[in-house]
Amino acid sequence: MATPTQVPTKVPQEPDPFYYDYDTVQTVGMTLATILFLLGILIIISKKVKCRKADSGSESPTCKSCKSELPSSAPGGGGV
């Protein structure tokens, strides 16, 4: 118990470790979500355009290069 003649000492306040700047967290989260969403769409579209089969039966050179990368599509019914 403090008497009127004693001056109470002030303890330095530490910052609260559970304080969050929610505006910054929301902005960074939405930015990352947008970037990842657009990157996913870009990857999906690039794979469809690269190896899309033509309806007329003639294949484009890009489809031949995609098929040549697969080991099961080698001439002779091939495996490895």
N, C-alpha and C positions, 0 to 999 in steps of 0.2 A: 504494500500500500504506500502510495506516494504522499509525502507531506507537502504542504504549500511551499516550503523552501527548496524542494528538489525540483529540478527541471527534468521532465521525462526525455529519455534519449530516443531519437528517431532511428528506426531500423530502415535501411534502404529497401525500397520495394523492388522485388524481382518481377520481371514481366511474366504474365500469365502464360504458361506453356500450352494452354488449350484455347488460345485466341486465334481465330482464323479470319483472314480477310476474304470473305465470301465472294465479293465482287471479282477479285483477281482469280480465285479458284474457279468460279463459273466461267469467266472469260477464257482462261487457259484450257479448261475442259471442253468448251464448245469449239474452240479453235482446233484442238487436237482431234476431236470427233469429226469435224468437217474435213480436215486433211486426210484422215484415215478413210473416211467414206469415199471421198473423191479418188483416192489412190486405189481403193478396191474396185470401184466402177471402171477406172482406167485399165486395170489389170484384166478384168473380165472382158471388156470390149476389145482389148488388144489381142487376147487369145482367140476370140471369135473371128476377128477380121483376119488374123494370120492364117488360120487353118479352116476357113469356111469352104465347104464344098460347093462347086458350081452346079446349078440345076441342069445345065445342058449336057452334062456328062464329061465335058472337057475340064481338066483340072488346071488350076493356075500353078505357076512354078513354086509359089510359096507353099501350096499344099503338098507338092512332091517333096519339098525339103522337110516339111514336118513329118511326113510318113517315113522318110529315109532315116530319121532320128530314132524311130522305134525299132527295137531288135526283132520283134515278131513280124514286121512287114518286109523283112529282107527277102530277096528272091530265093525260091526254093522252099518256101514255107518256114523259113529259118528261125531257129532259136539262136542262141549264142554259140 
